Amino acid sequence: MSLESEIEEKLREEFKEKILEVKIPGEHRIFVSVPSPQVKELVNYLRQNFGLTHITTISAIDIGDDIEVLYHFFCRGVTIRLRTLVPKTEPVIDTITPIILGAILYEREIQDLLGLKVKDHPDPRRLVLPEDWPEGVYPLRRDYQVGFKGG
Amino acid sequence: MTISIPIGPQHPALKESTNLTVKVDGEKIVGIDMRLGYNHRGIEKAAEQ
């Protein structure tokens, strides 16, 4: 059995209805969708049971009422994509940095640019935005308008 | 005892502007603190609009 099918089976067994969707869109790829409170637990499960250690990136986008966060992992030849939605009314997500250390800068980046508060992050300082940037203004939110600077 | 050595944002060895504060204990690097974003071009935002 391929690793991606094994992951799919084990996740269904372990998380049952806590998982919104699991699918294998192609060879060596697996897509998982979970509610945001389950992210940490799921990443921890993959770490403990499948030796997941590498994170490729975390990407996030403002899709209206929610912020869609995509975690891209690479584990023993399989690309794992983990999708979750965080409501903008309560934009908080648990950190995965204690489990996958490589997430530290990506989490700081999305915290800066989208205002997605990463709970219990070990180093929550600004990463991308300058020191004099106003608090509570998030440039990658849809409601942020880029000013015309001439040229 | 550690000493902090700032490198950048402008430095000939860097490919783009980055500020690295390297913490050294003698010859050994024991920590690093980085400041990014000097050259952020906002392509994601531009593509959205």
gemmi code that builds the backbone of each chain (N, CA, C; Angstrom):
import gemmi

chains = {
    "A": [
        ("MET", (0.853, -1.201, 0.000), (0.000, 0.000, 0.000), (0.883, 1.243, 0.000)),
        ("SER", (0.487, 2.207, -0.767), (1.292, 3.426, -0.839), (1.150, 4.221, 0.459)),
        ("LEU", (2.152, 5.046, 0.706), (2.164, 5.820, 1.956), (0.955, 6.753, 2.047)),
        ("GLU", (0.594, 7.358, 0.899), (-0.542, 8.289, 0.947), (-1.857, 7.576, 1.314)),
        ("SER", (-2.041, 6.347, 0.808), (-3.258, 5.596, 1.172), (-3.221, 5.193, 2.634)),
        ("GLU", (-2.017, 4.862, 3.103), (-1.858, 4.495, 4.505), (-2.197, 5.678, 5.415)),
        ("ILE", (-1.707, 6.858, 5.042), (-2.008, 8.067, 5.817), (-3.509, 8.321, 5.818)),
        ("GLU", (-4.128, 8.197, 4.631), (-5.569, 8.433, 4.510), (-6.352, 7.505, 5.444)),
        ("GLU", (-6.012, 6.217, 5.384), (-6.703, 5.213, 6.199), (-6.555, 5.514, 7.689)),
        ("LYS", (-5.322, 5.778, 8.100), (-5.041, 6.010, 9.524), (-5.728, 7.289, 10.022)),
        ("LEU", (-5.738, 8.309, 9.189), (-6.380, 9.562, 9.603), (-7.881, 9.377, 9.773)),
        ("ARG", (-8.494, 8.638, 8.856), (-9.939, 8.374, 8.969), (-10.244, 7.590, 10.240)),
        ("GLU", (-9.380, 6.607, 10.503), (-9.538, 5.770, 11.683), (-9.405, 6.593, 12.965)),
        ("GLU", (-8.381, 7.431, 13.004), (-8.026, 8.153, 14.227), (-8.930, 9.362, 14.468)),
        ("PHE", (-9.192, 10.120, 13.414), (-9.883, 11.401, 13.607), (-11.378, 11.356, 13.267)),
        ("LYS", (-11.783, 10.343, 12.514), (-13.201, 10.144, 12.150), (-13.870, 11.439, 11.668)),
        ("GLU", (-14.928, 11.862, 12.381), (-15.700, 13.021, 11.878), (-15.001, 14.362, 12.139)),
        ("LYS", (-13.875, 14.337, 12.869), (-13.140, 15.583, 13.092), (-12.469, 16.071, 11.809)),
        ("ILE", (-12.342, 15.147, 10.846), (-11.750, 15.525, 9.571), (-12.857, 15.847, 8.585)),
        ("LEU", (-12.745, 16.967, 7.907), (-13.786, 17.358, 6.967), (-13.631, 16.619, 5.638)),
        ("GLU", (-12.398, 16.437, 5.233), (-12.166, 15.830, 3.930), (-10.751, 15.253, 3.859)),
        ("VAL", (-10.647, 14.081, 3.251), (-9.325, 13.537, 2.930), (-9.424, 13.014, 1.506)),
        ("LYS", (-8.490, 13.412, 0.669), (-8.494, 12.827, -0.676), (-7.082, 12.727, -1.226)),
        ("ILE", (-6.949, 11.859, -2.200), (-5.651, 11.678, -2.851), (-5.803, 12.157, -4.289)),
        ("PRO", (-5.395, 13.376, -4.571), (-5.623, 13.923, -5.905), (-4.683, 13.348, -6.975)),
        ("GLY", (-3.645, 12.684, -6.548), (-2.696, 12.106, -7.499), (-1.664, 11.304, -6.743)),
        ("GLU", (-0.795, 10.689, -7.504), (0.250, 9.886, -6.880), (1.132, 10.739, -5.971)),
        ("HIS", (1.473, 10.221, -4.824), (2.353, 10.888, -3.856), (1.803, 12.222, -3.345)),
        ("ARG", (0.501, 12.359, -3.371), (-0.091, 13.604, -2.860), (-1.288, 13.270, -2.007)),
        ("ILE", (-1.460, 14.016, -0.951), (-2.656, 13.834, -0.120), (-3.137, 15.194, 0.365)),
        ("PHE", (-4.461, 15.327, 0.344), (-5.089, 16.586, 0.724), (-6.001, 16.329, 1.923)),
        ("VAL", (-5.830, 17.110, 2.970), (-6.627, 16.941, 4.186), (-7.249, 18.275, 4.554)),
        ("SER", (-8.520, 18.249, 4.916), (-9.188, 19.462, 5.365), (-9.728, 19.229, 6.768)),
        ("VAL", (-9.366, 20.109, 7.679), (-9.813, 19.948, 9.074), (-10.277, 21.282, 9.639)),
        ("PRO", (-11.125, 21.254, 10.682), (-11.440, 22.499, 11.378), (-10.189, 23.005, 12.108)),
        ("SER", (-10.076, 24.326, 12.262), (-8.819, 24.881, 12.787), (-8.402, 24.385, 14.180)),
        ("PRO", (-9.333, 24.047, 15.117), (-8.838, 23.547, 16.409), (-8.139, 22.184, 16.320)),
        ("GLN", (-8.337, 21.478, 15.186), (-7.746, 20.140, 15.052), (-6.350, 20.150, 14.416)),
        ("VAL", (-5.926, 21.292, 13.930), (-4.677, 21.336, 13.169), (-3.491, 20.818, 13.978)),
        ("LYS", (-3.361, 21.341, 15.188), (-2.204, 20.996, 16.003), (-2.155, 19.494, 16.298)),
        ("GLU", (-3.326, 18.962, 16.667), (-3.425, 17.546, 16.990), (-3.069, 16.678, 15.784)),
        ("LEU", (-3.559, 17.107, 14.613), (-3.303, 16.330, 13.407), (-1.832, 16.359, 13.005)),
        ("VAL", (-1.232, 17.535, 13.098), (0.199, 17.648, 12.767), (1.018, 16.812, 13.740)),
        ("ASN", (0.623, 16.863, 14.994), (1.316, 16.064, 16.007), (1.176, 14.565, 15.720)),
        ("TYR", (-0.008, 14.174, 15.273), (-0.244, 12.766, 14.941), (0.656, 12.332, 13.781)),
        ("LEU", (0.732, 13.189, 12.765), (1.574, 12.862, 11.605), (3.049, 12.805, 11.990)),
        ("ARG", (3.425, 13.693, 12.884), (4.811, 13.722, 13.366), (5.154, 12.432, 14.118)),
        ("GLN", (4.260, 12.041, 15.011), (4.526, 10.862, 15.848), (4.451, 9.558, 15.061)),
        ("ASN", (3.498, 9.483, 14.123), (3.243, 8.201, 13.477), (3.851, 8.043, 12.087)),
        ("PHE", (4.124, 9.140, 11.410), (4.651, 9.028, 10.055), (5.995, 9.730, 9.883)),
        ("GLY", (6.549, 10.222, 10.976), (7.876, 10.857, 10.905), (7.880, 12.153, 10.120)),
        ("LEU", (6.755, 12.875, 10.164), (6.694, 14.158, 9.455), (7.577, 15.187, 10.166)),
        ("THR", (8.539, 15.743, 9.436), (9.375, 16.784, 10.046), (9.518, 18.008, 9.155)),
        ("HIS", (9.231, 17.859, 7.859), (9.526, 18.961, 6.937), (8.284, 19.749, 6.550)),
        ("ILE", (8.342, 21.052, 6.741), (7.265, 21.909, 6.249), (7.823, 22.712, 5.085)),
        ("THR", (7.070, 22.709, 3.976), (7.523, 23.441, 2.788), (7.187, 24.917, 2.953)),
        ("THR", (5.924, 25.190, 3.261), (5.525, 26.561, 3.537), (4.125, 26.560, 4.170)),
        ("ILE", (3.747, 27.700, 4.674), (2.353, 27.897, 5.070), (1.860, 29.071, 4.243)),
        ("SER", (0.745, 28.888, 3.556), (0.196, 30.011, 2.810), (-1.191, 30.322, 3.356)),
        ("ALA", (-1.546, 31.580, 3.310), (-2.850, 31.971, 3.823), (-3.439, 33.031, 2.909)),
        ("ILE", (-4.761, 33.013, 2.814), (-5.430, 33.987, 1.947), (-6.763, 34.383, 2.570)),
        ("ASP", (-7.111, 35.627, 2.375), (-8.387, 36.154, 2.851), (-9.453, 35.802, 1.811)),
        ("ILE", (-10.430, 34.952, 2.186), (-11.454, 34.556, 1.208), (-12.831, 35.100, 1.583)),
        ("GLY", (-12.860, 36.228, 2.253), (-14.156, 36.811, 2.588), (-14.414, 36.763, 4.074)),
        ("ASP", (-15.255, 35.800, 4.498), (-15.555, 35.701, 5.925), (-14.480, 34.950, 6.701)),
        ("ASP", (-13.689, 34.185, 5.982), (-12.662, 33.368, 6.635), (-11.286, 33.648, 6.050)),
        ("ILE", (-10.299, 33.184, 6.810), (-8.940, 33.147, 6.278), (-8.628, 31.684, 6.026)),
        ("GLU", (-8.245, 31.383, 4.803), (-7.909, 30.005, 4.462), (-6.415, 29.809, 4.665)),
        ("VAL", (-6.076, 28.835, 5.488), (-4.663, 28.568, 5.752), (-4.318, 27.203, 5.161)),
        ("LEU", (-3.261, 27.165, 4.372), (-2.810, 25.903, 3.776), (-1.410, 25.598, 4.282)),
        ("TYR", (-1.265, 24.446, 4.891), (0.044, 23.994, 5.341), (0.549, 23.007, 4.288)),
        ("HIS", (1.742, 23.211, 3.823), (2.311, 22.303, 2.832), (3.456, 21.537, 3.481)),
        ("PHE", (3.279, 20.240, 3.590), (4.305, 19.403, 4.214), (4.890, 18.454, 3.182)),
        ("PHE", (6.045, 17.936, 3.492), (6.647, 16.900, 2.663), (7.130, 15.804, 3.586)),
        ("CYS", (6.615, 14.600, 3.379), (6.921, 13.506, 4.297), (7.226, 12.236, 3.518)),
        ("ARG", (8.441, 11.783, 3.567), (8.852, 10.517, 2.931), (8.321, 10.383, 1.498)),
        ("GLY", (8.514, 11.411, 0.717), (8.126, 11.355, -0.682), (6.689, 11.745, -0.983)),
        ("VAL", (5.928, 12.054, 0.048), (4.526, 12.419, -0.157), (4.311, 13.887, 0.214)),
        ("THR", (3.634, 14.594, -0.672), (3.286, 15.988, -0.399), (1.951, 16.016, 0.336)),
        ("ILE", (1.953, 16.570, 1.518), (0.722, 16.635, 2.309), (0.254, 18.084, 2.340)),
        ("ARG", (-0.989, 18.300, 1.934), (-1.552, 19.646, 2.038), (-2.642, 19.613, 3.084)),
        ("LEU", (-2.569, 20.520, 4.002), (-3.536, 20.563, 5.086), (-4.250, 21.910, 5.027)),
        ("ARG", (-5.564, 21.837, 4.865), (-6.330, 23.081, 4.684), (-7.224, 23.305, 5.887)),
        ("THR", (-7.304, 24.558, 6.308), (-8.231, 24.882, 7.387), (-8.766, 26.296, 7.181)),
        ("LEU", (-9.952, 26.528, 7.723), (-10.538, 27.860, 7.634), (-10.623, 28.457, 9.030)),
        ("VAL", (-10.196, 29.700, 9.142), (-10.275, 30.394, 10.426), (-11.198, 31.595, 10.231)),
        ("PRO", (-12.280, 31.698, 11.022), (-13.196, 32.835, 10.830), (-12.518, 34.159, 11.173)),
        ("LYS", (-12.822, 35.188, 10.376), (-12.193, 36.500, 10.606), (-12.689, 37.149, 11.888)),
        ("THR", (-13.862, 36.694, 12.367), (-14.371, 37.250, 13.615), (-13.513, 36.811, 14.803)),
        ("GLU", (-12.874, 35.666, 14.686), (-11.975, 35.211, 15.737), (-10.721, 34.619, 15.088)),
        ("PRO", (-9.840, 35.499, 14.601), (-8.707, 35.001, 13.807), (-7.558, 34.481, 14.673)),
        ("VAL", (-7.756, 33.328, 15.269), (-6.732, 32.747, 16.130), (-6.494, 31.301, 15.718)),
        ("ILE", (-5.237, 30.907, 15.668), (-4.902, 29.512, 15.372), (-3.769, 29.078, 16.295)),
        ("ASP", (-3.743, 27.787, 16.618), (-2.669, 27.283, 17.483), (-1.359, 27.194, 16.702)),
        ("THR", (-0.277, 27.403, 17.406), (1.026, 27.279, 16.760), (1.371, 25.809, 16.551)),
        ("ILE", (2.108, 25.524, 15.463), (2.626, 24.161, 15.294), (4.151, 24.160, 15.430)),
        ("THR", (4.716, 25.332, 15.739), (6.179, 25.440, 15.841), (6.808, 24.457, 16.840)),
        ("PRO", (6.212, 24.212, 18.015), (6.842, 23.234, 18.911), (6.917, 21.821, 18.316)),
        ("ILE", (6.059, 21.530, 17.321), (6.060, 20.201, 16.706), (6.964, 20.192, 15.469)),
        ("ILE", (6.772, 21.189, 14.602), (7.573, 21.321, 13.389), (8.282, 22.678, 13.488)),
        ("LEU", (9.528, 22.669, 13.831), (10.248, 23.912, 14.113), (10.316, 24.849, 12.900)),
        ("GLY", (10.330, 24.267, 11.708), (10.432, 25.064, 10.491), (9.281, 26.023, 10.266)),
        ("ALA", (8.209, 25.860, 11.010), (7.029, 26.717, 10.821), (7.195, 28.085, 11.466)),
        ("ILE", (8.251, 28.276, 12.208), (8.377, 29.482, 13.042), (8.273, 30.783, 12.236)),
        ("LEU", (8.984, 30.863, 11.113), (8.949, 32.113, 10.348), (7.670, 32.254, 9.541)),
        ("TYR", (7.136, 31.154, 9.026), (5.894, 31.221, 8.238), (4.738, 31.698, 9.105)),
        ("GLU", (4.716, 31.227, 10.347), (3.639, 31.650, 11.242), (3.757, 33.136, 11.576)),
        ("ARG", (4.986, 33.595, 11.741), (5.163, 35.032, 11.987), (4.745, 35.847, 10.773)),
        ("GLU", (5.022, 35.317, 9.587), (4.670, 36.029, 8.359), (3.152, 36.171, 8.216)),
        ("ILE", (2.410, 35.074, 8.408), (0.943, 35.191, 8.253), (0.336, 36.027, 9.377)),
        ("GLN", (0.962, 36.005, 10.519), (0.484, 36.836, 11.627), (0.625, 38.322, 11.281)),
        ("ASP", (1.729, 38.657, 10.637), (1.982, 40.024, 10.193), (1.019, 40.464, 9.100)),
        ("LEU", (0.943, 39.657, 8.052), (0.294, 40.107, 6.828), (-1.218, 39.922, 6.836)),
        ("LEU", (-1.721, 38.935, 7.575), (-3.161, 38.681, 7.576), (-3.808, 38.877, 8.936)),
        ("GLY", (-3.023, 39.182, 9.943), (-3.597, 39.380, 11.261), (-4.185, 38.117, 11.849)),
        ("LEU", (-3.625, 36.991, 11.483), (-4.053, 35.724, 12.060), (-3.189, 35.462, 13.286)),
        ("LYS", (-3.759, 35.648, 14.450), (-2.997, 35.525, 15.691), (-2.601, 34.069, 15.904)),
        ("VAL", (-1.317, 33.834, 16.065), (-0.843, 32.479, 16.293), (-0.651, 32.288, 17.798)),
        ("LYS", (-1.532, 31.463, 18.373), (-1.551, 31.302, 19.826), (-0.339, 30.506, 20.315)),
        ("ASP", (0.287, 30.991, 21.377), (1.443, 30.326, 22.016), (2.684, 30.248, 21.130)),
        ("HIS", (2.767, 31.136, 20.153), (3.972, 31.140, 19.315), (5.177, 31.529, 20.181)),
        ("PRO", (6.294, 30.800, 20.056), (7.436, 31.088, 20.931), (8.112, 32.442, 20.668)),
        ("ASP", (7.910, 33.008, 19.478), (8.579, 34.273, 19.148), (7.654, 35.089, 18.254)),
        ("PRO", (6.622, 35.743, 18.831), (5.590, 36.345, 17.984), (5.902, 37.743, 17.455)),
        ("ARG", (7.172, 38.129, 17.410), (7.506, 39.478, 16.917), (7.187, 39.620, 15.430)),
        ("ARG", (7.220, 40.855, 14.968), (7.018, 41.126, 13.545), (8.152, 40.537, 12.726)),
        ("LEU", (7.807, 40.146, 11.492), (8.845, 39.603, 10.622), (9.006, 40.428, 9.353)),
        ("VAL", (7.888, 40.686, 8.689), (7.953, 41.328, 7.374), (7.700, 42.833, 7.466)),
        ("LEU", (6.711, 43.217, 8.252), (6.333, 44.625, 8.297), (7.341, 45.466, 9.078)),
        ("PRO", (7.481, 46.733, 8.705), (8.413, 47.601, 9.421), (7.923, 47.953, 10.829)),
        ("GLU", (8.838, 48.452, 11.645), (8.516, 48.758, 13.049), (7.445, 49.829, 13.172)),
        ("ASP", (7.407, 50.784, 12.229), (6.476, 51.902, 12.337), (5.119, 51.621, 11.674)),
        ("TRP", (4.897, 50.393, 11.280), (3.603, 50.017, 10.679), (2.531, 50.071, 11.769)),
        ("PRO", (1.353, 50.675, 11.484), (0.336, 50.766, 12.543), (-0.211, 49.409, 12.988)),
        ("GLU", (-0.554, 49.318, 14.249), (-1.145, 48.089, 14.802), (-2.512, 47.842, 14.177)),
        ("GLY", (-2.838, 46.608, 13.963), (-4.185, 46.266, 13.498), (-4.440, 46.514, 12.021)),
        ("VAL", (-3.397, 46.832, 11.256), (-3.556, 46.997, 9.810), (-2.848, 45.830, 9.142)),
        ("TYR", (-3.612, 45.056, 8.359), (-3.051, 43.845, 7.785), (-3.099, 43.922, 6.265)),
        ("PRO", (-1.951, 44.085, 5.630), (-1.934, 44.385, 4.195), (-2.493, 43.300, 3.267)),
        ("LEU", (-2.522, 42.045, 3.702), (-3.066, 41.033, 2.792), (-4.545, 40.739, 3.030)),
        ("ARG", (-5.177, 41.523, 3.901), (-6.636, 41.414, 4.029), (-7.269, 42.119, 2.840)),
        ("ARG", (-8.445, 41.607, 2.444), (-9.142, 42.198, 1.285), (-9.516, 43.665, 1.511)),
        ("ASP", (-9.783, 44.028, 2.767), (-10.236, 45.398, 3.006), (-9.073, 46.399, 3.030)),
        ("TYR", (-7.863, 45.931, 2.881), (-6.739, 46.857, 2.843), (-6.503, 47.307, 1.401)),
        ("GLN", (-6.562, 48.619, 1.203), (-6.356, 49.155, -0.132), (-4.944, 49.710, -0.256)),
        ("VAL", (-4.294, 49.333, -1.335), (-2.957, 49.842, -1.568), (-3.062, 51.259, -2.114)),
        ("GLY", (-2.382, 52.184, -1.468), (-2.442, 53.573, -1.923), (-1.606, 53.784, -3.169)),
        ("PHE", (-2.072, 54.668, -4.033), (-1.305, 54.964, -5.254), (-0.160, 55.888, -4.896)),
        ("LYS", (1.042, 55.445, -5.235), (2.217, 56.201, -4.799), (2.856, 56.970, -5.952)),
        ("GLY", (2.191, 57.049, -7.092), (2.771, 57.760, -8.225), (3.728, 56.896, -9.009)),
        ("GLY", (4.392, 57.459, -9.975), (5.357, 56.705, -10.770), (4.700, 56.273, -12.043)),
    ],
    "B": [
        ("MET", (29.806, 34.080, 27.342), (29.232, 35.372, 26.985), (29.027, 35.461, 25.475)),
        ("THR", (27.868, 35.969, 25.086), (27.648, 36.098, 23.647), (27.706, 37.558, 23.222)),
        ("ILE", (28.177, 37.760, 22.001), (28.256, 39.101, 21.420), (27.345, 39.113, 20.190)),
        ("SER", (26.610, 40.193, 20.009), (25.742, 40.296, 18.831), (26.442, 41.091, 17.737)),
        ("ILE", (26.502, 40.515, 16.561), (27.112, 41.206, 15.424), (26.049, 41.453, 14.364)),
        ("PRO", (25.746, 42.713, 14.059), (24.759, 42.974, 13.014), (25.364, 42.871, 11.611)),
        ("ILE", (24.645, 42.213, 10.719), (25.068, 42.131, 9.317), (23.904, 42.670, 8.493)),
        ("GLY", (24.180, 43.613, 7.610), (23.124, 44.170, 6.781), (22.367, 45.275, 7.481)),
        ("PRO", (21.273, 45.813, 6.928), (20.583, 45.355, 5.710), (21.393, 45.455, 4.416)),
        ("GLN", (22.336, 46.354, 4.382), (23.135, 46.437, 3.153), (24.488, 45.781, 3.400)),
        ("HIS", (24.806, 44.785, 2.599), (26.089, 44.109, 2.748), (26.424, 43.446, 1.417)),
        ("PRO", (27.651, 43.558, 0.948), (27.987, 42.993, -0.369), (27.768, 41.481, -0.474)),
        ("ALA", (27.786, 40.778, 0.640), (27.621, 39.325, 0.571), (26.159, 38.894, 0.517)),
        ("LEU", (25.253, 39.826, 0.727), (23.833, 39.458, 0.747), (23.209, 39.605, -0.626)),
        ("LYS", (22.325, 38.681, -0.980), (21.664, 38.750, -2.282), (20.618, 39.849, -2.299)),
        ("GLU", (19.950, 40.055, -1.183), (19.024, 41.179, -1.082), (19.060, 41.705, 0.345)),
        ("SER", (18.418, 42.841, 0.560), (18.485, 43.471, 1.872), (17.879, 42.575, 2.948)),
        ("THR", (18.677, 42.253, 3.902), (18.254, 41.430, 5.040), (19.088, 41.881, 6.221)),
        ("ASN", (18.465, 41.953, 7.359), (19.240, 42.299, 8.537), (19.390, 41.061, 9.417)),
        ("LEU", (20.621, 40.640, 9.614), (20.881, 39.467, 10.438), (21.667, 39.909, 11.658)),
        ("THR", (21.181, 39.590, 12.815), (21.956, 39.843, 14.023), (22.469, 38.488, 14.510)),
        ("VAL", (23.733, 38.286, 14.318), (24.321, 36.985, 14.643), (24.866, 37.038, 16.060)),
        ("LYS", (24.468, 36.065, 16.854), (24.983, 36.005, 18.221), (26.116, 34.993, 18.254)),
        ("VAL", (27.280, 35.472, 18.671), (28.439, 34.581, 18.668), (29.020, 34.420, 20.062)),
        ("ASP", (29.491, 33.215, 20.293), (30.210, 32.929, 21.526), (31.592, 32.486, 21.070)),
        ("GLY", (32.545, 33.414, 21.077), (33.849, 33.124, 20.494), (33.700, 32.967, 18.996)),
        ("GLU", (34.138, 31.818, 18.476), (34.044, 31.564, 17.037), (32.700, 30.953, 16.648)),
        ("LYS", (31.940, 30.561, 17.642), (30.747, 29.760, 17.389), (29.491, 30.632, 17.299)),
        ("ILE", (28.692, 30.385, 16.274), (27.413, 31.084, 16.170), (26.397, 30.333, 17.024)),
        ("VAL", (25.828, 31.029, 17.994), (24.885, 30.349, 18.896), (23.438, 30.794, 18.675)),
        ("GLY", (23.267, 31.837, 17.896), (21.902, 32.280, 17.661), (21.862, 33.284, 16.529)),
        ("ILE", (20.671, 33.482, 15.996), (20.526, 34.481, 14.935), (19.134, 35.095, 15.025)),
        ("ASP", (19.102, 36.363, 14.708), (17.857, 37.098, 14.742), (17.746, 37.769, 13.383)),
        ("MET", (16.651, 37.531, 12.676), (16.592, 38.116, 11.343), (15.438, 39.082, 11.148)),
        ("ARG", (15.696, 40.083, 10.333), (14.664, 41.054, 9.958), (14.533, 40.970, 8.451)),
        ("LEU", (13.351, 40.607, 8.001), (13.136, 40.489, 6.566), (12.186, 41.581, 6.098)),
        ("GLY", (11.829, 41.533, 4.855), (10.771, 42.387, 4.351), (11.217, 43.693, 3.735)),
        ("TYR", (12.517, 43.947, 3.702), (12.990, 45.205, 3.107), (12.623, 45.299, 1.628)),
        ("ASN", (12.640, 44.158, 0.964), (12.366, 44.147, -0.470), (11.036, 43.510, -0.831)),
        ("HIS", (10.093, 43.490, 0.090), (8.816, 42.836, -0.210), (8.099, 43.581, -1.320)),
        ("ARG", (7.771, 42.855, -2.400), (7.215, 43.529, -3.569), (5.697, 43.480, -3.619)),
        ("GLY", (5.095, 42.744, -2.699), (3.635, 42.711, -2.636), (2.964, 42.118, -3.857)),
        ("ILE", (3.578, 41.106, -4.447), (3.024, 40.519, -5.669), (1.668, 39.859, -5.412)),
        ("GLU", (1.526, 39.215, -4.256), (0.240, 38.590, -3.912), (-0.882, 39.623, -3.937)),
        ("LYS", (-0.595, 40.769, -3.306), (-1.596, 41.831, -3.235), (-1.888, 42.390, -4.625)),
        ("ALA", (-0.842, 42.583, -5.399), (-1.016, 43.129, -6.748), (-1.855, 42.187, -7.608)),
        ("ALA", (-1.643, 40.883, -7.448), (-2.379, 39.904, -8.243), (-3.849, 39.845, -7.840)),
        ("GLU", (-4.125, 40.131, -6.597), (-5.498, 40.084, -6.105), (-6.341, 41.234, -6.631)),
        ("GLN", (-5.682, 42.350, -6.919), (-6.459, 43.548, -7.241), (-6.775, 43.714, -8.724)),
    ],
}
model = gemmi.Model(1)
for chain_id, residues in chains.items():
    chain = gemmi.Chain(chain_id)
    for i, (resn, *xyz) in enumerate(residues, 1):
        res = gemmi.Residue()
        res.name, res.seqid = resn, gemmi.SeqId(i, " ")
        for name, pos in zip(("N", "CA", "C"), xyz):
            atom = gemmi.Atom()
            atom.name, atom.element = name, gemmi.Element(name[0])
            atom.pos, atom.b_iso = gemmi.Position(*pos), 0.0
            res.add_atom(atom)
        chain.add_residue(res)
    model.add_chain(chain)
structure = gemmi.Structure()
structure.add_model(model)
structure.setup_entities()
